[in-house]
Amino acid sequence: FSEMRLASLLAKGVASDAECMPALDSLRMATINGAKALGIADKIGSLEVGKFADMIIVDTTSVNMIPMYDVLSHLVYCNERSNVTDVWVQGNQLMEKRRLCTIDVAKVKKQCQKNFEKLKQVIAAK
C-alpha cells in the first residue's frame, strides 16, 4: 500500500497537479496494469474466472481508515498492511483474522534466531 501511495504522490508532485493520478488509477497500476507490465495479466491482476484467486480483506474500521469518505482514496492513501485481516493466494486462505494459517510462527521465529546465532559466530570468526 505504501508503494501505491508513494507512486501517486510522486506523480502529483512531478506534474504539479493534485488531480493527475486519481486513486482508481493508482489501484489499477498496482493490480491489473502491474500484471500487464509483467506480461501475466492472463493469470493475475483482477478477479476473473480462470485467473489465480489472489485477494485480501481490509479492515476499514481501523482508526487510520475513518472517517471513510471515499473507499478507493482510503485504500490508496490511508491503508496500511496492518489493516489486512485475511489473505487468499491462488484461492487458498493463508491468513484468517490476522492469523497465519499455513506457517508455524513460533517455529519460524525460533529458526530465525538459530540462524542469526550461527551468522554471528561466522562473523566473529573472521
Rosetta blueprint (number, residue, H / E / L):
1 F L
2 S H
3 E H
4 M H
5 R H
6 L H
7 A H
8 S H
9 L H
10 L H
11 A H
12 K H
13 G H
14 V H
15 A H
16 S L
17 D L
18 A L
19 E L
20 C L
21 M L
22 P L
23 A H
24 L H
25 D H
26 S H
27 L H
28 R H
29 M H
30 A H
31 T L
32 I H
33 N H
34 G H
35 A H
36 K H
37 A H
38 L H
39 G L
40 I L
41 A L
42 D L
43 K L
44 I L
45 G L
46 S L
47 L L
48 E L
49 V L
50 G L
51 K L
52 F L
53 A L
54 D L
55 M E
56 I E
57 I E
58 V E
59 D L
60 T L
61 T L
62 S L
63 V H
64 N H
65 M H
66 I L
67 P L
68 M L
69 Y L
70 D L
71 V H
72 L H
73 S H
74 H H
75 L H
76 V H
77 Y H
78 C L
79 N L
80 E L
81 R H
82 S H
83 N H
84 V E
85 T E
86 D E
87 V E
88 W E
89 V E
90 Q L
91 G L
92 N E
93 Q E
94 L E
95 M E
96 E E
97 K L
98 R L
99 R E
100 L E
101 C L
102 T L
103 I L
104 D L
105 V H
106 A H
107 K H
108 V H
109 K H
110 K H
111 Q H
112 C H
113 Q H
114 K H
115 N H
116 F H
117 E H
118 K H
119 L H
120 K H
121 Q H
122 V H
123 I H
124 A H
125 A H
126 K L
